[in-house]
Amino acid sequence: MNIQIFGKSKCFDTKKAERYFKERRIPFQSIDLKRCDMSPREFESVLRAVGGIDNLIDWNGKAPEITLMRYMDDVRAKEDHVFENPLLMKTPVVRNGKLATVGYCPEIWASWD
């Protein structure tokens, strides 16, 4: 397993995800989205794994861009906007190769063993 956790340092669900893998002694790489962005290939892989950009956006976020994105029809424009501003993503984004989840999903991570 090659687990990567993309999250925000102050995100409660990101901390829960890290604790989940620590408790099971599963090694992981933690990446803070405030300091490091996803590479274009990582971003495309996550989009495919989670089923599109609408599943990746944190619709409950307080950023004003989220309100504008609700009314955007152009999927590619949404993808570009989120790629340029990764703090609009719902966290944590947990990757295991080509598999990925958004949010706290221990029931899915358990099946990755």
N, C-alpha and C positions, 0 to 999 in steps of 0.2 A: 504494500500500500504506500502511496505517495500522496499524503494529505496536505493540502494547502488551505489555510483559513484566511480569507480576505475579510477584514472588518475594520471597525473604528475602535480606537482605544477606550472610549467611554461607553461603548454599546454593551448593554447587559447581555443580550443574546450571544454576542461574540465571546464574551467571557464564559458563558455557559457552555458554548461549543468547545472552547479550549479545555475547560474542566472535564467535559465528557471524554475527550481523547486522552487527557493526562491520567484520569482514573483508570482507563483501560490499557495504559502504557503503550499507546499507539503514537509513534512519532509523527509530528506535524510541523509544518512551517507556517508561522504566523506573519501576515503581511498587513500593515496598517495602511488603509486606503488614503489617509490624510497625507502620508509621506511618500508612498510608492503607488503608482498606478498599475493596472493590469496591462500586459502587452497586448497588441492587437490580436494575436493568435489565442491568447488566454481568454480574451473577451468574446471572441467568436465561438470558442469551444463552450464557454459558459452559456451563451445565448442558445446554442443548439441543445445543450443538455437540459436547460430549464424551460424550454418551450417558447422562447421569444422575449422581446424586450419588455412587454407589459408585465411579465412575471418577475422581472428583475428590478423594476422601479419600486421605490418605497413610496407608495401612494399616500401613506399617512405622514410623510415627512413635512417639515415646516418650510421648506425652501419655496420661494415664489415660482420657480421654474416648474414645479410639480403641477401647480394649477394650470399653467399654460399647456403643459404636455398632455393633460386630459383631453384637450380639444384638437390635438395634432393628429392628422390622418396619415402623415408620411412616416412610415415605420423607420426608414433609413435615417431620417432627420432625428427621430427619437434616439436611435442607437448612437448616432454621432454625438448628440448632446450628452448622453449618459457616459459615453466613453471619455469625453473631454472633462466631465465633472463626475467622477466616480462616487462622490458623496451622496448622489441621488439614488444610489443602489440600496436595496434592502440588504441588511447584513445579519449574520455572516453569510458570505458566499463560500461554500466548502467544496473544494475540487478533489477528486480522486481520479487522476487520468482524464478520461473523456466523460466521466460522470460528474455531476455537480448538483448542489442543492442551494436554495436561497432561504435564509431564516434558520431557526433552530429545528432540526429534523432528525432526532436520534433514532426514530424507527427506520428511516432509510439508511442511516450510517451503519446500523447494526447488520444490515444485509450486505454491506461491503466487505465483511470479514472473509 
